[in-house]
Amino acid sequence: MSRAETPAAARAVMDDVPAARPYIDEAGTLVVPADCDPRYRWWTREGMKLAKLLVELHASRSVWERYLPDPYPEELQRENYPLLEG
């Protein structure tokens, strides 16, 4: 059944389902589902920068270092490791 053939009530429910979002799995792997919003496709010209995506996902230091050579951001340091402030 195509979207055009789907009853109106079912289409309304489908429209309420959020698009898939990127996430970091238990192994620390960044997962970007194929059906996610194109803005999350960091490898394309239109996608956001990988650093911005990792900040949005609140990546840990070990995940950050796996994907980027850049220094770990202060904002994530304060957020993820508050007891190390001082």
C-alpha positions as CSV (number, residue, x, y, z in Angstrom):
1,M,0.0,0.0,0.0
2,S,1.5,3.3,-1.0
3,R,1.3,6.5,1.1
4,A,-1.4,7.8,-1.2
5,E,-3.5,4.6,-0.5
6,T,-3.0,4.8,3.3
7,P,-6.0,5.9,5.2
8,A,-5.9,9.4,6.6
9,A,-5.7,8.3,10.2
10,A,-2.7,6.1,9.5
11,R,-1.0,8.9,7.6
12,A,-1.5,11.2,10.6
13,V,0.2,8.7,12.9
14,M,3.0,8.2,10.4
15,D,3.6,12.0,10.3
16,D,3.9,12.1,14.1
17,V,6.8,9.6,14.1
18,P,10.0,11.5,14.2
19,A,12.7,10.8,11.6
20,A,15.5,8.6,12.7
21,R,18.3,10.4,14.4
22,P,22.0,9.7,14.7
23,Y,23.2,8.2,18.0
24,I,26.3,6.7,19.6
25,D,25.9,3.0,20.4
26,E,27.2,1.2,23.5
27,A,30.5,0.5,21.7
28,G,31.1,4.2,21.1
29,T,30.3,4.0,17.4
30,L,28.6,6.9,15.7
31,V,25.5,5.5,13.9
32,V,23.8,7.7,11.3
33,P,20.7,5.9,10.0
34,A,20.0,6.0,6.3
35,D,16.6,7.5,6.8
36,C,17.8,10.4,9.1
37,D,17.4,14.1,8.3
38,P,20.0,14.9,5.6
39,R,21.5,17.6,7.8
40,Y,23.0,14.9,9.9
41,R,25.0,13.4,7.0
42,W,28.3,14.9,8.0
43,W,30.0,13.4,5.0
44,T,28.0,15.4,2.5
45,R,28.4,19.0,1.5
46,E,25.0,19.9,2.9
47,G,25.5,18.0,6.2
48,M,26.6,19.5,9.5
49,K,30.2,19.3,10.6
50,L,31.2,16.2,12.4
51,A,32.3,18.2,15.4
52,K,28.9,19.9,15.7
53,L,27.2,16.5,15.5
54,L,29.3,15.0,18.2
55,V,28.6,18.0,20.4
56,E,24.9,17.7,19.8
57,L,25.1,14.0,20.7
58,H,27.0,14.9,23.9
59,A,29.9,12.6,22.9
60,S,32.3,11.4,25.5
61,R,36.0,12.2,25.3
62,S,36.8,8.7,24.0
63,V,34.2,8.9,21.3
64,W,35.4,12.4,20.3
65,E,39.0,11.2,20.1
66,R,38.0,8.2,17.9
67,Y,36.5,10.5,15.3
68,L,38.4,13.8,15.5
69,P,42.0,15.0,16.1
70,D,40.6,18.3,17.5
71,P,40.8,19.0,21.2
72,Y,37.8,17.9,23.2
73,P,35.5,20.9,23.6
74,E,35.2,22.8,26.9
75,E,31.4,22.7,26.8
76,L,31.4,18.9,26.7
77,Q,34.2,18.7,29.3
78,R,32.0,20.7,31.7
79,E,28.8,18.8,30.8
80,N,30.2,15.2,30.8
81,Y,32.9,15.5,33.5
82,P,31.6,18.1,36.0
83,L,33.7,16.7,38.9
84,L,36.9,17.4,37.0
85,E,36.2,21.1,37.0
86,G,38.5,23.0,39.3
